């Protein structure tokens, strides 16, 4: 029996991942009207509700991915709301927040935000929200976008790769950060500050040459500048896709001094190493780059110690042609990794190798990103009052990723051929089954989400 009604029903399992519990235990989750009515650890199932017994399958909170480039409207041939959210549902992700660039128009004005919202409406299989963007000259647009419920604002301190989203410097941030601080919304920073680098000329296929062209120093310098401004303006500031272990000491010191600073990293930085990437393998190209094995373990340490709060995909696909895989040219290939569907599986696979438990998986991929996006009241935990966003996970199974499994618009991903631990058997969004055993049984039913503004009830 599979229960997917909007009415009252219950799920029972011997292994439910509840907040703060290192080891999943038996629990009954009662769902009514799309919300979790109650959670009874080790308790009996209610007699007045239909109950499905999931046995030993693990029940996790739905994943929350706050870093995805869905690219619609304007570059829907790269990705789109229909395909991206189908992939997310298949991977146990029930909430996504879309980045402001790579769509045309970029989400840097209220009009562009409205255009994007219209494009997404009716297409999304999961719940979704939007980040806005900070670019030169758009400071007057920030407050209207906040009033419209934007989650926060992203900026680049280096060229973004698309003309619609130019980089900003300290002067632009000094105009924007007081506005964001006064309204309680975060600034998200692509933290690389370009400076001269001595890189061997020649072979554009060399991955080692590409890594050397974007050194850790660029991230460290950018983060130090951002820390200074965050301390001055008391603006919530977040470092996206941290790849540089060298920056962790500055992040820890800033937090100890009371600076409102957070950071994320991504599965590709936690799974791959520069040493294993062949020359010419441009499907691994991203910015900042995947670094050496020693650096990867420093990122894991940062997660374990709490200096990195959570893990998100940075799903950034393009058409296969833009990856230039036939030429293997790292200088000119598009930089971005497609992985929204598999981000949680990759993270869990690597966690198992390091003896890290279920509570951390739930915190790093659900609770912490939901809190960051202002969605703590509804998303990220299995608890009474939360949306019934749940994942039924078979941790005793594994799979080798093939192109046929990919539900993104394009199947190019560096995770192809990798053996991953755990299989998503079912995904619930607000009590309805949106993915089951490879199928997407319901029509799109995702809702747009809005941030709780400063001074409002959270």
N, C-alpha and C positions, 0 to 999 in steps of 0.2 A: 504493500500500500504506500502510495506517495501522496502526502497531504500538501496542497498548494492553495488552499482556499483563503479568501480574505477574512473569513470568519474565525471562530475560536478553535484552536487545535493545539497539540503539544508534541514536542520532539523529546525523545528519551535516548540517552547514550551513557555508556560506562565511562566515556572520556570526553568531557566538556571542558574547554579552556576558559576558565573564569578569571576575572582581573586579579592579578597578584598571586595566582596559584602556579607554582613551578611545575606541578604534576597534574595533568587533567584528571578529574574524578567524575563519578557518576552524578548526573543531574537531570532534572526535567525542566524543559523550557516551555512555558505556556505562552502562546501567541494569540492575540486577539486584535482584529482590525489593523493588522500590519505592524503592531508594536509588541514588544515583549511585556506580557502582563506580570509574569513572575518567573523566577529561577529558583528552584529548590535543589540544593546540593544534596545528593544521596537520598532524596525524598521519594515518596510514592507518586505515581501519576494521578492526576485528578480524574475523578469518576465521571465528571460532567463534560469532558472534552475527548474527542478522538485523539488517540495517541499512536504515534509511529515510533517503534523501537528500532533504533539505528545500530544496536548491538555495540560492537567495539570500535566503530568508525569515530573519528575525532570530529567534534563540532567546534569550529573556530568562528570568531567574529568576521564579518565581511571585510575584505581588504579595502584600505583607503589609500589611493595613489594620488598624491598632490603634485605630481610633476609628469605631465604628458603633453605632447605636442600633437593635437588632433588635426590641425591644418585646414579645417573647414571654417568658413568659405575661402575660396581663392586657390587653394592647392589641394583640392579634394582628390586629385589623382595621386597624391602622396599618401593620404589617409583621410578618414572622414568619421563623423560621429557614429554612423551605423556600424562600420567595420571595427572601429576602435572599441566601442562599448560591447560589441559581441565578443571580441577577444578578451576584454576585461572580465566579463561574466564567466567565460570559460576558464579563466585563471583564478576565480574566486575573489575578484575585485568588485565591490558593489558601489563604490564612490570614486569619482575621478575629478580632479581639478585641472582644467585645460590652460596651457600656457598661452601668452598673448601674441607670440610671434609665429611666423610661418603661415598664418592665415592672411588673407587679403580682403578687407583691410586688417591690419594689426589692431589688437584690442587696446588702443591708446586714446580713445575718446568715448564719450557716452554714446554717440551715434554708432561707432564701431561695435561697442558692447551690445547694443540693441540688435545690430545686424547678426552678430554671432549667436545671440540667444534665439533669434528667429530661425537661424539655420539649424540649430540643435533640436528645436522643439519637435517632438513626435518621432525622433530618430533613435533616441538613446535607450539602451537596455538596462542601464544602471543610472543612479543619481549622479548629478554633475554640477560643478560650479566653474567659475572663471577667475583667473588672475588678470589684472590689468597690466599695462606697461608704462614705464617712465622713459620718455625720450626727450631730447632737447625741445623746449618750447611748449610742452603740454601740461605744465603745472596747473593751469586753470581748469583742466578736465578732471583732475583727481577727485576733488570734493563731489562733483556730480556723480562720478562713478561709484564713490563710496556710498552716497545716498541710494544708489541703485542696487546695492548689495554685493559689490565686488569683494572678493576674498582678501585681496591685497595687491601688491604691485611688484613686478619684476623689472630689473634693469640689467644691462650689460655694461661692464667696464672695459670691454674690448669689442671689436667688431663682431656683430652677431651672425653674419653670414647672409643676411637678407637686407635689402635696401630699405624695406618698410620699417625697420626697427634699429635705428642708429644707436650707437653707444653714448653713454653719458660720462661726465667727469664729476669732480668734487663740487663744482659750481652748481650743476643741475641738482645734485643730491641735497645741497644746502637749501635749495628752494622747496624740494619735495618732502624731505624728512619731517619738518615741523608740521606739515599738513597731515601726514600719516600718523605721527605721534599723537596729535591732538584728537584723532578719531579712533585710535586704538587698532589700526590695521598694520600688518607687517610689510616690510620691504624685503624682497627676495633678490639676491645679488648673484649674478654670474661673476665670480671673483677671479679674474685674471687681469693683471696690469702688465701690458706689454713693455718689454725693455730689451735692449740689444742682447742677442744670443749668438754664440759662436757655434755654428752648425756646419758639419762637413758638407761641401757642395756635392752635387752629383745625383745619385740614384734616388728618384722619387718613389721607388717601390720599397725603400728601406723603412721598416717600422721603427727601428732604433733611431734613425734620423728624425722621424716624425716626433717621437717622444722627446728627444733632445731639443726640438724646436719650440716646445711649450713646457719649460721647466717648472719644477715645484716653486721656484722663487717667484714666478708670476702670481701664483695663488697666495703665497705668504704676503707679498707686498700689497696685494689688493685687500686681503683680510685685515691687515694692520690699518690701512686707510679707513676701511669701513668701521672697524672697532672705534677708532677715534671719533667718527661722526655719530655712531650709535650712542657713545657715552655722552657726547655733547647734547644731542637732541632727545635722548631717552626714547628713541624710536626702536620698536621691535624689529630686529634685523636678522635675516636668515641667509645662511650660505648654502646655495644649491649645489648639488653634485660635487661634493668635496672629494677630490682625488689625492690630495697632498698630505701625507702624514706629517710633513714638516710644519704644517699650520696648526696642529692640535695643541701644542703648548700655548700658543697665543690665544686660542679659543678658551682653553681652560683658565688662563690667567684673567682674561676679560670677564668671564663669568664670575670668577671669585671677587672681582672688583665691582660687581653689580651691573655690568653692561648687559642689556637685554638682547642676547645673541644666541642663536640656535644654528644647527647645521644638520644636513642630511648627506647620505651617500647613496650609491646605486649598486644593484646586483653585479653589473659588469666590472666594477672596481673591486668587488668582493670575491668574484669567481675567477676572473682571468688574470694573467700576468703578462707583462711585456715580453718576457723570455719565450713564451709559448706562441706568440703571434707571428706567423710567417710573413716574410716580406711579400708585398703585393696583396695582402688580405685586407682590402679596404672596407669590408663589412664590419671590421672591428674599429674603424676610425670614429672617434668622438672627441669632444673638447670639454674639459681637460682630458688628456689621454689616459688610457689604462697604463699603469706604471708597474714597477718591478715587484717581484714576489715579496721582498722584505717590506715594501711600502704597503702592500695588500694586508699583511698581518698587523701593521700599525693601525690600519683602518678598523680591522676587527677588534683590536684592543680598545680603540676609541669608542666603538659601539658598546663593548662590554662595560666600559667604565662610565659611560653616559655623556662623554663629551660630543658624541654624535648621537642625535636623538632618534633618527628613524631612517628607513630604507625605502626609496621610491624608484620607479623605473627609469625616469628621464626618457620615456618612449619618444623617439625622434626619427620616424621613418621618412623615406623619400622614394621616388621611383627607382627601380633597380638600375636604370641607365645612369642616374646621378652618382651611383656608387663607383662607377668606372672600374668594375671588377675585371673587365677584359683587359684593361691597361695596368691595373694595380697601382695607380698613381695617387699616393697619399697627399700630394700637394694640392690636387684639384678635386678629389672626391668629396662628396657631401659628408660632413661629420655628424653622425647620429646613429644610435643603436635602436632597433625595433625589438621591444621585449615586454610590453605591457602584459601580455597573456601569460608569460612565464616568469615574471619577476619574483613572485612569491615562491614558486617551486625552486628556482635557482637559489634564492636566499636560504630556504629550508635545507636544501641539499648541502650547502656549504656549512650551515649551522650544525648539522648532524656530524660532520667531520670534525667539528671542534667541541662537541659535547654540550652545545647550548640548547636550552629547553624551550618548551611551548610557550611559556609566559613571555619570553622575550620575542618570539615570533609574533605573538599577538600585539605586544606593545610596539614593536618596530614597524609593523606593516598595517596596523589598524589604529590603535588607541592614540599613539603619539602624533601621527599625521592628522588624525581627526581633530585633536586638540589644537594643533597648530593652525588649522584652517578655520577654527571657530565653530566646529561642529560637535564638540564634546557632548552636548545635551542630547544628541540624536544618534551619533555614529561612533563606531570604534570599539564597543565593548558588548559582551553578553551580560546584560543587567536589566532589571525592571525599568520600564520607561523608554528604553532605547528602541530605535527602529529594529524590526526583526530581519536584519541583514546577517545571514549565517552561511557558513560553508561546511559541507559534509566532506571530510577529507580522509582518503584511504592511505595512511602512511605506510602500510605494508606492501604497497605496490610501487612500481617505478616504471618509467617509460623512456624510450629514446626518441628525442624530438625529431620529427620529420616535417617536410614542407607541407604535407597533406593535413597536418594538425593545425596549422597556423590559420587563425581567423582574422589577423590583420589584413589590410588591403593587399600587401605584398609579403611574400614568404621569406625574403632575405633577412636573415638574422644570424649573428655569430653563435647563437645557442644551438643551431641546427646540428644534429648528430650527437649532442651531449645527452648522457643518461642522467635523468633527474629523478629524485626521490619524491614519492607522494603523488596521488592522483585526485583531482577535484571530481567528486562524484555528483555533487549537487550544489547549486548556489541559490540562495533565497534573497530576494530584495523585498523588504517590507512585507514579509510573509508569503510572497509568491515565488514559485520556482521559475527562475529565469535561465537556468542551465541544468541539464541532467544527462549524464552519460553520453556526452558528445553532442547533444541536441539543445536547441534554443526554443523551448516549447511555447513561450508566451510572446505576444506582440510587444514591441518596445513600450515600457511603462516608466522610464526614468523621469525624475522630477529635477528641475533646476533648484539648486541650493543657494542660500544667501548667507553672508556673514552676519553674525550679531554685532552690531556696531557698539562702540564704546558708550556706556551709559544705558544700554538696553538690557533686558533680561536675557541671560545666556541659558 
